[in-house]
Amino acid sequence: MKAKELREKSEAELLELLEEQYKDLFKLRMQKSVTELKTTHMLLQARKNIARIKTILKEFQLKESSAA
């Protein structure tokens, strides 16, 4: 998931996507704890996706506050 793709989405879509990413991260952590997770790089990827989404949401908030 690229930042350019995220910027094209609305704020509501981003919040929904953020919630989905948190759920995925939780599932991955649970799989890791019971040693079912074979692809550990997915944890890092999920955390980075969450950070990207949060960054874009913050940009939206700053844009709104500067416009007001």
VENTACOR-V880233 format. One record per pair of residues at least 4 apart in sequence whose ideal C-beta (glycine too) atoms are under 7 Angstrom apart, sorted by the first residue. I is the first residue (numbers start at 1). J is the second residue. Records with the same first field share a line. If there is no record, write none. Layout:
I = J ; J
This chain:
1 = 5 ; 6 ; 49 ; 52
3 = 7 ; 52 ; 56
6 = 14 ; 52 ; 53 ; 56
7 = 56
9 = 13 ; 14
11 = 15 ; 57 ; 60
12 = 16
13 = 17
14 = 18 ; 53 ; 56 ; 57
15 = 19
16 = 20
17 = 21 ; 53
18 = 22 ; 50 ; 53
19 = 23
20 = 24
21 = 25 ; 46 ; 49 ; 50 ; 53
22 = 26 ; 50
23 = 27
24 = 28 ; 46
25 = 29 ; 46 ; 47 ; 50
26 = 30
27 = 31
28 = 32 ; 37 ; 42 ; 43 ; 46
29 = 33
30 = 34
31 = 36 ; 37
32 = 37 ; 40 ; 43
41 = 45
42 = 46
43 = 47
44 = 48
45 = 49
46 = 50
47 = 51
48 = 52
49 = 53
50 = 54
51 = 55
52 = 56
53 = 57
54 = 58
55 = 59
56 = 60
57 = 61
58 = 62
59 = 63
60 = 64
61 = 65
62 = 66
63 = 67
64 = 68
